[in-house]
């Protein structure tokens, strides 16, 4: 599924077309996504888009009267095209702009979502327990160390918990743990502060690198303009089970942790 870098790249791709423009019409072809698309999204019509922002893997299209809160789910994509362009299969929502462009949300599996956040109401329930953003100063080793004390769950599951830190999805958790030399199976509470400092730095580095390179190209992701990301060719362990470790030439192993495929080097990660 699209992870934080892919969502950030999508934000960067669509923002220049949306910010400062006015929404003329919102067409919802399929309201039954992960959650029903609420009727309140129509409040954004005839409103100027002040900004496009991201929190965790949620995209916010912000207006004076509220925000469209969108999530790509497992297979969601967004693209900006001319209003007259024919609708494609799995195009569920179109946000038309007065400039003659439209933002199209396409989601084959329909696990994505489009919700409404009013500025006068409490944050949506799905947003209330989110941890810090990984690429901010708010996220540092002390956060991981303090929250991990007494935790017996694997460190990989721990850093993928959105209440601990947002946006460290499966691919980037694998890569960050490898670069830090930490066995993904190790209990989170058994990782030292010194090693969490290294892990924190590597999480930031891996995510920033992925964003700079355009997101990771997997089965379901392409940038807003349709071009793919290129980070996948630099993956060190993810998806490489049976291949040689690029550091020590030991075969990369795989195991399932928290129902997610996990890749690691038994020699490099302790």
Buried (B, 14 or more C-beta within 10 A) or exposed (E): BBBBBBBBBBBBBBBEBBBEBBBBBBEBEEBEBBEEBEEBBBBBBEBBBBEBEBBBBBBBBBBEBBBBBBBBBBBBBBBBBEBEEEEEEBBBBBBBBEBEBBBBBBBBBBBBBBBBBEEEEEEBEBBEEBBBBBBEEEBBBEBBBEBBEEBEBBBBBBBBBBEBBBBBBBBBBBBBBBBBBBBBBBBBBEBEEEBBBBBBBBBBEBBBBBBEBBBBBBEBBBBBEEEBBBBBEEBBBBBBBEEEBEEEEEEBBBBEBBEBEBBBBEEBBE
